[in-house]
Every structure is written in C-alpha cells, then in structure tokens.
C-alpha cells in the first residue's frame, strides 16, 4: 500500500465535517477544501472550495478523492493551513465542467 492509497477516500461515509480533501480527475486537481456536509446514502458530500470560497457538491464515483496532506514541517489545523497538491501532480484548479478557455 502506498501513501496515496492510504489517503484515498472510497465513500463519503469515510468523511467527517471538517476533513480536508482534494478531488482529482484525469490527473488534474479540480477541487480542494473542507468537508461541510456528507450524505452517505447517496455517496455525495459538499466542500467549501479553498480557491473560490463557494460550496461544491462532490461525487465520489466521478472523482478520485484524497485526504489533503498538511504542508511538511507544520502542524496544520483545518482552515488555517493551505492544502497542498500531491507531489508529482499538477496543481490545476479548473472546475470539472468548465471549458478551459473560460478559466482566468
């Protein structure tokens, strides 16, 4: 088992309000933020997106969900330390259903 496997979330039932997550698709980071609500029956959950400050509905079946790592050398608490992209992966913040030409 790799460190990435240990961070992977397979179901919204594994999450709690306040957990930091990253949502990846095709090797790109689409969303990251703090869990604000879970609905285990539908395997969906909402986060407060760090980049936009808006609520995002996340589907565990459509995206690769990873628990966010704290920056090395610091004791992170939810909401005070920035979440970091997984090493070796680009830190893209393009929303899943937005055309790249519309991103600023």
Backbone as a ProteinNet text record, in pm:
[ID]
protein_1_A
[PRIMARY]
XXXXXXXXXXXXXXXXXXXXXXXXXXXXXXXXXXXXXXXXXXXXXXXXXXXXXXXXXXXXXXXXXXXXXXXXXXXXXXXXXXXXXXXXXXXXXXXXXXXXXXXX
[TERTIARY]
84.8	0	89.1	62.3	138.7	71.9	144.2	88.2	-36.4	-36.8	-153.9	-274.8	-252.3	-361.9	-422.2	-338.4	-386.7	-468.4	-441.8	-513.4	-644.6	-661.6	-778.9	-906.4	-1011.6	-1143.5	-1232.8	-1295.8	-1378.4	-1527.4	-1565.6	-1706.1	-1719	-1827.5	-1848.8	-1868.7	-1901.5	-1917.3	-1784.3	-1671.6	-1539.1	-1503.2	-1582.8	-1551.4	-1633.9	-1579	-1649.1	-1641.8	-1736.8	-1733.3	-1601.3	-1533	-1404.4	-1284.6	-1303.6	-1193.2	-1151.9	-1024.2	-972.7	-957.4	-1005.4	-996.2	-946.2	-902.3	-870.3	-950.2	-1008.2	-1085.1	-1011	-966	-886.4	-965.5	-934.3	-992.9	-889.4	-857.5	-758.5	-626.3	-580.3	-451.4	-450.5	-567.2	-574.8	-655	-607.8	-679	-792.2	-916.6	-1031.6	-1084.4	-1085.4	-1136.2	-1055.8	-1045	-992.8	-1054.4	-1075.3	-1135.9	-1179	-1257.6	-1303.3	-1444.6	-1466.8	-1599	-1693.9	-1810.7	-1908.5	-2037	-2058.9	-2176.6	-2157.9	-2201.8	-2195.8	-2335.2	-2358.6	-2483.6	-2443	-2421.1	-2370.6	-2464.7	-2594.5	-2691.3	-2673.9	-2627.3	-2608.9	-2462.4	-2371.8	-2227.8	-2183.7	-2249.9	-2216	-2178.3	-2100.4	-2070.3	-2038.1	-2047.6	-2019.9	-1891.2	-1815.4	-1697.4	-1710.5	-1632.7	-1615.1	-1484	-1491.9	-1376.4	-1276.9	-1150.8	-1047	-1022.5	-1030.2	-996.7	-1107.1	-1232	-1342.6	-1423.8	-1414.5	-1494.6	-1640.7	-1671	-1808.9	-1826.4	-1953.1	-1984.8	-1975.9	-1922.3	-1913.3	-1968.2	-2053.2	-2104.8	-2006.2	-1958.1	-1856.4	-1914.8	-1890.8	-1937.8	-1817.1	-1815.7	-1701.4	-1685.4	-1790.7	-1781	-1723	-1735.7	-1689.4	-1546.8	-1499.5	-1368.6	-1286	-1154.8	-1064.1	-1053.3	-1093.3	-1093.5	-977.4	-894.3	-782.1	-793.8	-755	-745.3	-629.8	-649.4	-546.5	-433.2	-312	-194.6	-160.6	-112.3	-65	72.5	107.9	241.6	346.3	456.8	559.5	620.2	649.4	712.9	618	487.3	393.5	282.2	228	113.3	-10.4	-77.4	-192.4	-319.5	-402.8	-537.5	-630.9	-748.8	-843.5	-873.1	-864.9	-899.6	-783.2	-671.3	-562.9	-443.6	-423.6	-309.6	-359.8	-290.8	-335.3	-316.2	-404.7	-391.4	-294.1	-220.3	-119.3	-153.4	-109.7	-130.6	-38.8	-79.7	1.9	129.5	246.2	372.1	363.1	414.1	414.1	287.6	189	65.1	54	6	-9.5	-115.7	-98	-193.6	-292.1	-360.5	-461	-587.5	-657.6	-780.6	-896.5	-897.2	-1003.1	-1124.9	-1240.1	-1360.2	-1393.6	-1451	-1473.4	-1553	-1657.2	-1743.7	-1730.4	-1618.3	-1596.6	-1493	-1522.2	-1431.2	-1300.6	-1184.5	-1056.3	-1045.8	-1109.6	-1099.6	-1168.4	-1255	-1325.2	-1252.7	-1146.3	-1072.5	-979.6	-975.8	-886.9	-753.7
-118.5	0	124.5	216.2	340.1	447.1	557.7	669	724.4	725.6	773.2	684.9	552.5	459.7	484.3	513.5	538	666.1	761.5	888.7	880.4	779.6	773.8	747.2	819.7	805.3	735.9	625.8	547.9	575.7	632.6	657.3	781.8	854.2	972.8	935	808.1	761.4	764.5	768.2	774.7	916.1	1014.3	1154.6	1211	1312.1	1385.5	1533.9	1608.5	1754.4	1803.9	1889.5	1944.7	1877.6	1759.3	1691.4	1770.8	1777.2	1839.7	1736	1766.6	1671.2	1740.7	1658.7	1701.9	1613.3	1670.9	1596.3	1603.8	1489.7	1480.2	1412.8	1451.2	1386.2	1388.9	1273.2	1260.9	1329.1	1312.1	1366.5	1514.7	1578.1	1721.6	1745.6	1840.2	1877.9	1972.1	1931.9	2014	2092.5	2031.7	2098.6	2054.4	2143.7	2105.2	2196.8	2141.2	2221.4	2136.7	2197.8	2135	2081.2	1958.7	1896.2	1974.9	2014.1	2087	2007.4	1900.9	1816.1	1687.2	1575.7	1447.2	1386.9	1310.1	1235.9	1094.4	1009.2	874.1	791.6	812.6	733.8	751.9	869.2	895.7	899.1	883.2	888.4	1023.1	1128.7	1264.8	1343.5	1449.1	1538.8	1677.3	1776.6	1914.7	1959.5	2042.4	2105.9	2256.5	2329.3	2472.1	2484	2518	2520.1	2627	2588.4	2681.9	2794.7	2764.3	2863.2	2966.2	2919.4	3009.3	3053.7	2979.6	3011.4	2971.1	2892.9	2850.1	2704.3	2664.7	2524.6	2444.8	2324.1	2233.6	2098.2	2043.4	1908.8	1812	1714.2	1621.4	1480.3	1412.1	1275.3	1182.2	1090.2	1000.6	902.9	881.7	791.3	860.8	991.2	1064.4	1116.8	1130.3	1190	1101.8	1113.7	1049.3	1142.2	1094.8	1177.4	1135.2	1232.4	1207.7	1297.2	1244.8	1329.2	1425.8	1550.4	1651.6	1630.9	1656.4	1649.8	1789.3	1799.2	1926.9	1955.2	2082.2	2114.1	2056.5	2008.2	1948.3	2052.4	2007.2	2095	2182.6	2161.6	2243.3	2156.4	2198	2128	2198.9	2138.6	2204.5	2179.1	2279.8	2265.3	2303.9	2247	2277	2424.8	2481.9	2621	2717	2674.9	2769.7	2744.1	2622.1	2590.3	2558	2605.2	2574.8	2427.2	2370.8	2233.6	2230.9	2122.3	2114.7	2004	2022.1	1920.6	1802.3	1685.9	1566.4	1582.1	1544.1	1554.9	1482.4	1545.2	1486	1510.6	1576.1	1606.1	1756.7	1801.5	1945.7	2002.9	2126.4	2191.7	2274.7	2209.6	2275.6	2295.5	2405.6	2433.8	2455.1	2386.1	2401.2	2322.6	2387.1	2313.2	2204.9	2096.1	1977.8	2004.8	2087.5	2106.7	2244.2	2309.2	2441.1	2428.5	2489.5	2484	2557.1	2500.9	2564.9	2707.7	2740.4	2876.3	2979.6	2934.6	3027.5	3052.2	2977.3	2989.8	3109.9	3185.3	3303.3	3266.3
0	0	0	-89.9	-96.8	-12.1	8.3	85.9	17.6	-117	-190.9	-168.8	-159.6	-133.4	4	102.1	238	245.3	157.3	156.4	79.5	-6.2	-92.4	-12.8	-51.8	9.9	-92.5	-52.2	-143.4	-127.3	-13.4	15.1	102.4	84.7	168.2	314.9	342.3	480	556.2	482.8	545.1	589.6	550.3	577	691.7	753.5	858.7	826.9	878	861.9	918.6	842.1	883.2	818.7	756.7	688.9	565.4	538.5	416.7	307.8	187.4	75.4	-50.4	-144.5	-280.4	-374.9	-479.1	-578.5	-712.3	-762.9	-884.6	-995.6	-1120.8	-1238.6	-1349.8	-1404.1	-1512	-1477.1	-1353.7	-1312.3	-1282.4	-1280.4	-1252.3	-1124.9	-1045.5	-924.3	-962.1	-933.4	-968.6	-850	-733.8	-614.9	-494.5	-397.8	-267.4	-164.1	-47.3	57.2	174.5	259.8	382.5	365.5	411.7	405.3	496.3	440.7	521.8	543.4	462.9	482	404.2	461.1	391.2	383.3	276.6	260.2	220	320.2	295.6	208.2	220	142.5	-8	-51.2	-193.4	-234.1	-137.1	-159.3	-217.5	-176.7	-215.2	-90.6	-109.8	0.4	-54	32.6	-5.5	61.4	-11.1	46.6	30.5	106.8	85.4	9.7	-118.4	-206.6	-162.4	-142.6	-98	-198	-325.8	-428.2	-448.2	-453.4	-486.4	-366.1	-255.4	-137.8	-151.7	-254.7	-277.7	-239.3	-220.4	-192.1	-320.9	-310.9	-425.9	-385.9	-469.5	-449.2	-513.1	-437.3	-484.6	-489	-600.5	-621	-615	-519.4	-503.3	-619.3	-696.9	-811.9	-934.4	-944.2	-1061.6	-1047	-923.2	-898.5	-805.7	-815.8	-721.5	-601.3	-485.1	-364.6	-275.3	-238.8	-148.9	-27.3	87.4	206.4	183.2	219	197.5	296.8	249.9	336.3	385.3	506.8	559.5	499.9	481.9	433.1	528.2	473.4	558.3	651.7	774	871	947.9	934.2	1010.7	1064.4	1175.8	1233.3	1183.6	1087.6	1024.9	1103.2	1105.1	1157	1045.4	1044.4	936.8	933.3	813.1	795	810.9	871.7	891.7	802	759.1	673.6	533.6	429.9	294	263.4	183	138.2	21.8	6.2	-98.1	-195.9	-320	-422.3	-395.5	-441.1	-423.6	-505.9	-449.6	-524.1	-657.7	-761.2	-893	-973	-912.1	-983.9	-1001.2	-1115.9	-1136.6	-1043.9	-1002.7	-912.7	-994.4	-1086	-1168.3	-1087	-1110.6	-1038.6	-1133.9	-1247.4	-1344.9	-1297.1	-1278.5	-1238.4	-1340	-1293.3	-1375.2	-1502	-1495.8	-1611.3	-1674.6	-1656.2	-1715.1	-1826.2	-1940.4	-2053.2	-2018.5	-2054.8	-2021.2	-2072.2	-2184.5	-2237.6	-2149.2	-2057.3	-1969.3	-1838.4	-1812.5	-1687.2	-1695	-1587.3	-1584.4	-1528.7
[MASK]
++++++++++++++++++++++++++++++++++++++++++++++++++++++++++++++++++++++++++++++++++++++++++++++++++++++++

